[in-house]
Amino acid sequence: MKLTRDVGLLFWRSELQLLRNPVWLLVGASTPLLYLALFTPLLGELPGLHGRGTGAVLDEFLPGILSLLAFSSGAGPGFNVIFELQSGVIERFRVTPTSRLALLAGPILASMVAMFVFDAILVAVGIAFGFHAHPAGMAVLAVLAGLLMAMVAAFSMATALTTKEISGFAAVINGLNLPVLLLAGVLLPIALGPSWIRALAHVDPLYYLVVASRSLATGGLASSATWEAFAVLVPLCGLTLAWATRVYRRAVA
């Protein structure tokens, strides 16, 4: 009961911080919409999509943007940890009986709720322009996106506590950002690349979410891509959360 109460309090604290930052909310909601507006017309000329209409392009492209949103939403909480370290908030937590796991879980859940709100807006706009959303497939996709977001958020927050300053943390996150996104095939299908890129993509956890998302969006619940995504993301998420919790316990001992 205490863990649940602590998680709830820290979730609400983080949620209020998000709601008090309208600029963040505006950018978070508009960025994926800009991806749709600017990239969808370009992707209509790709082999296999040319002449098939906006709906077919969105079926291929929008699930990848949902995966991108899960990754970027997970990277954000680490910056909040840096600010709280600098303002002394983490130091104050050392003298409270708050569960160390709750310190990690509360902000992750708050960011996850915001991610799902942005996802809902993105899918609603996509449907208006012809995106074919399979309800059951989208529900399973939400589970996978939540797993990846929690994994990235735990890594981000633990890395922030380890580096302890904004320049080192930003260097780690920005250094990982580009190769992870490119190898995942978020903006362009990785099948368009040479064989060595297709092989290298399999070391990228986001790749499995992107491939599964494109299958799930059209109802491929039992596809091999879906099971592969669960097989990769579930253990990785568990290991990352365990490591991040250990880092938090040391930092707030």
C-alpha positions as CSV (number, residue, x, y, z in Angstrom):
1,M,0.0,0.0,0.0
2,K,2.8,2.4,0.8
3,L,4.5,1.9,-2.5
4,T,1.2,2.5,-4.3
5,R,0.5,5.7,-2.4
6,D,4.1,6.9,-3.0
7,V,3.8,6.2,-6.7
8,G,0.5,8.0,-6.9
9,L,1.8,11.1,-5.1
10,L,4.9,11.3,-7.3
11,F,2.9,10.6,-10.4
12,W,0.5,13.5,-9.6
13,R,3.5,15.8,-8.7
14,S,5.1,15.0,-12.1
15,E,1.8,15.4,-13.9
16,L,1.3,18.9,-12.4
17,Q,4.8,19.9,-13.5
18,L,3.9,18.9,-17.1
19,L,0.6,20.7,-17.0
20,R,2.3,23.9,-15.8
21,N,4.6,23.9,-18.8
22,P,2.3,24.8,-21.7
23,V,5.2,25.3,-24.1
24,W,6.3,21.7,-23.5
25,L,2.7,20.5,-24.1
26,L,2.4,22.5,-27.3
27,V,5.8,21.3,-28.7
28,G,5.0,17.7,-27.7
29,A,1.7,17.7,-29.5
30,S,2.8,19.6,-32.6
31,T,6.1,17.8,-33.4
32,P,4.6,14.5,-34.4
33,L,1.9,16.3,-36.4
34,L,4.6,18.2,-38.3
35,Y,6.3,14.9,-39.1
36,L,3.0,13.7,-40.7
37,A,2.5,17.0,-42.6
38,L,6.0,17.3,-43.9
39,F,7.0,13.6,-44.6
40,T,3.7,12.0,-45.8
41,P,3.8,13.8,-49.2
42,L,7.4,12.7,-49.7
43,L,6.8,9.1,-48.8
44,G,4.0,8.9,-51.4
45,E,6.7,8.5,-54.0
46,L,8.4,5.5,-52.5
47,P,8.4,2.1,-54.3
48,G,5.3,0.2,-53.3
49,L,3.5,3.3,-52.1
50,H,3.4,5.4,-55.3
51,G,-0.1,6.0,-56.4
52,R,-1.7,4.2,-53.5
53,G,-3.1,7.3,-51.8
54,T,-2.6,9.1,-48.5
55,G,-4.2,6.3,-46.4
56,A,-1.7,3.7,-47.6
57,V,1.2,6.0,-46.9
58,L,-0.1,6.7,-43.4
59,D,-0.6,3.0,-42.7
60,E,3.2,2.7,-43.3
61,F,4.4,5.9,-41.8
62,L,2.2,6.8,-38.8
63,P,3.0,3.7,-36.8
64,G,6.6,4.6,-37.0
65,I,5.9,8.1,-35.7
66,L,4.1,6.5,-32.7
67,S,7.2,4.5,-32.0
68,L,9.3,7.7,-32.4
69,L,7.0,9.4,-29.9
70,A,7.6,6.5,-27.4
71,F,11.3,6.9,-27.7
72,S,11.4,10.7,-27.4
73,S,8.9,10.7,-24.5
74,G,11.2,8.3,-22.6
75,A,14.2,10.5,-23.1
76,G,12.6,13.5,-21.5
77,P,12.4,12.6,-17.8
78,G,16.2,12.5,-17.5
79,F,16.4,16.3,-18.1
80,N,13.9,16.8,-15.2
81,V,16.2,14.7,-13.0
82,I,19.1,17.0,-13.9
83,F,17.1,20.1,-12.9
84,E,16.0,18.5,-9.7
85,L,19.6,17.6,-8.8
86,Q,20.7,21.1,-9.4
87,S,17.8,22.6,-7.4
88,G,18.4,20.2,-4.4
89,V,15.2,18.2,-4.8
90,I,17.0,14.9,-5.0
91,E,19.0,15.8,-1.9
92,R,15.8,16.5,0.0
93,F,14.4,13.1,-1.0
94,R,17.2,11.5,1.0
95,V,15.6,12.4,4.3
96,T,12.1,11.2,3.4
97,P,10.7,7.7,3.7
98,T,9.5,7.8,0.1
99,S,10.0,4.5,-1.8
100,R,13.0,4.7,-4.1
101,L,11.2,2.7,-6.7
102,A,8.3,5.3,-6.5
103,L,10.8,8.1,-7.3
104,L,11.5,6.3,-10.6
105,A,8.0,5.0,-11.3
106,G,6.0,8.1,-10.6
107,P,7.6,10.4,-13.3
108,I,7.7,7.5,-15.8
109,L,4.0,6.9,-15.5
110,A,3.3,10.7,-15.8
111,S,5.3,10.9,-19.0
112,M,3.6,7.8,-20.3
113,V,0.1,9.3,-19.8
114,A,1.2,12.4,-21.7
115,M,2.6,10.1,-24.5
116,F,-0.7,8.3,-24.8
117,V,-2.6,11.6,-25.0
118,F,-0.3,12.7,-27.9
119,D,-0.7,9.3,-29.5
120,A,-4.5,9.6,-29.4
121,I,-4.3,13.0,-31.1
122,L,-2.0,11.7,-33.7
123,V,-4.1,8.6,-34.5
124,A,-7.3,10.8,-34.6
125,V,-5.7,13.1,-37.2
126,G,-4.4,10.1,-39.1
127,I,-7.8,8.5,-39.3
128,A,-9.3,11.7,-40.6
129,F,-6.8,11.5,-43.6
130,G,-7.3,7.8,-44.3
131,F,-5.2,5.9,-41.7
132,H,-6.7,2.4,-41.1
133,A,-6.4,1.8,-37.4
134,H,-7.2,-1.7,-36.2
135,P,-8.6,-1.4,-32.6
136,A,-7.1,-4.6,-31.1
137,G,-3.8,-4.0,-32.9
138,M,-3.6,-0.5,-31.6
139,A,-4.2,-1.7,-28.1
140,V,-1.4,-4.2,-28.3
141,L,0.8,-1.5,-29.9
142,A,0.1,0.7,-26.9
143,V,1.4,-2.0,-24.6
144,L,4.6,-2.3,-26.6
145,A,5.0,1.5,-26.8
146,G,4.6,1.7,-23.1
147,L,7.3,-1.0,-22.6
148,L,9.8,0.9,-24.8
149,M,8.9,4.2,-23.2
150,A,9.4,2.9,-19.7
151,M,12.7,1.3,-20.7
152,V,14.1,4.5,-22.3
153,A,12.8,6.7,-19.4
154,A,14.5,4.4,-16.8
155,F,17.7,4.6,-18.7
156,S,17.4,8.3,-19.1
157,M,16.8,9.0,-15.4
158,A,19.5,6.6,-14.2
159,T,22.0,8.1,-16.7
160,A,21.1,11.6,-15.4
161,L,21.8,10.5,-11.9
162,T,25.1,9.0,-13.0
163,T,26.4,12.0,-15.0
164,K,24.9,14.6,-12.6
165,E,25.3,17.5,-15.1
166,I,23.4,18.6,-18.2
167,S,26.3,18.6,-20.7
168,G,27.4,15.0,-20.1
169,F,23.8,13.8,-20.0
170,A,22.8,15.6,-23.2
171,A,25.9,14.2,-24.9
172,V,24.9,10.6,-24.1
173,I,21.2,11.1,-25.1
174,N,21.9,13.0,-28.3
175,G,24.7,10.6,-29.2
176,L,22.3,7.7,-29.0
177,N,19.4,9.5,-30.6
178,L,20.4,9.6,-34.2
179,P,21.7,6.1,-34.7
180,V,18.8,4.6,-32.8
181,L,16.2,6.4,-34.9
182,L,18.0,5.8,-38.2
183,L,18.5,2.1,-37.6
184,A,14.9,1.6,-36.4
185,G,13.5,2.7,-39.8
186,V,11.2,5.2,-38.2
187,L,11.1,7.7,-41.2
188,L,11.9,5.3,-44.0
189,P,11.5,1.5,-44.0
190,I,14.8,-0.2,-43.1
191,A,14.1,-2.6,-46.0
192,L,15.2,0.2,-48.4
193,G,18.8,0.0,-47.0
194,P,21.7,-2.3,-47.8
195,S,22.0,-5.7,-46.2
196,W,24.5,-4.6,-43.6
197,I,22.2,-1.9,-42.3
198,R,19.3,-4.4,-42.2
199,A,21.5,-6.7,-40.1
200,L,22.7,-3.9,-37.8
201,A,19.1,-2.8,-37.2
202,H,18.5,-5.9,-35.1
203,V,20.6,-4.6,-32.3
204,D,18.3,-1.6,-31.9
205,P,15.3,-2.2,-29.6
206,L,13.3,0.5,-31.3
207,Y,13.5,-1.4,-34.6
208,Y,11.4,-4.2,-33.2
209,L,8.7,-1.8,-32.0
210,V,8.7,0.0,-35.4
211,V,8.3,-3.3,-37.4
212,A,5.6,-4.6,-35.0
213,S,3.8,-1.3,-35.0
214,R,3.3,-1.4,-38.8
215,S,2.0,-4.9,-38.5
216,L,-0.3,-4.2,-35.5
217,A,-1.8,-1.1,-37.0
218,T,-3.4,-3.2,-39.7
219,G,-4.4,-6.1,-37.4
220,G,-1.4,-8.4,-37.5
221,L,-1.8,-9.5,-33.9
222,A,-0.2,-12.9,-34.4
223,S,2.6,-11.9,-36.7
224,S,6.2,-12.9,-35.9
225,A,7.1,-9.2,-35.6
226,T,4.7,-8.8,-32.7
227,W,6.1,-11.8,-30.8
228,E,9.7,-10.7,-31.5
229,A,9.0,-7.2,-30.1
230,F,7.6,-8.7,-26.9
231,A,10.5,-11.1,-26.6
232,V,13.0,-8.2,-26.9
233,L,11.3,-5.4,-25.1
234,V,9.9,-7.3,-22.0
235,P,13.3,-8.5,-20.7
236,L,15.1,-5.3,-21.7
237,C,12.5,-3.2,-19.9
238,G,12.8,-5.4,-16.8
239,L,16.6,-5.3,-16.7
240,T,16.7,-1.5,-17.3
241,L,14.2,-0.8,-14.6
242,A,16.1,-3.0,-12.1
243,W,19.4,-1.2,-12.9
244,A,17.7,2.2,-12.7
245,T,16.1,1.4,-9.3
246,R,19.5,0.3,-8.0
247,V,21.0,3.6,-9.2
248,Y,18.2,5.5,-7.5
249,R,18.8,3.7,-4.2
250,R,22.5,4.5,-4.2
251,A,21.8,8.2,-5.2
252,V,19.1,8.7,-2.6
253,A,20.6,6.6,0.2
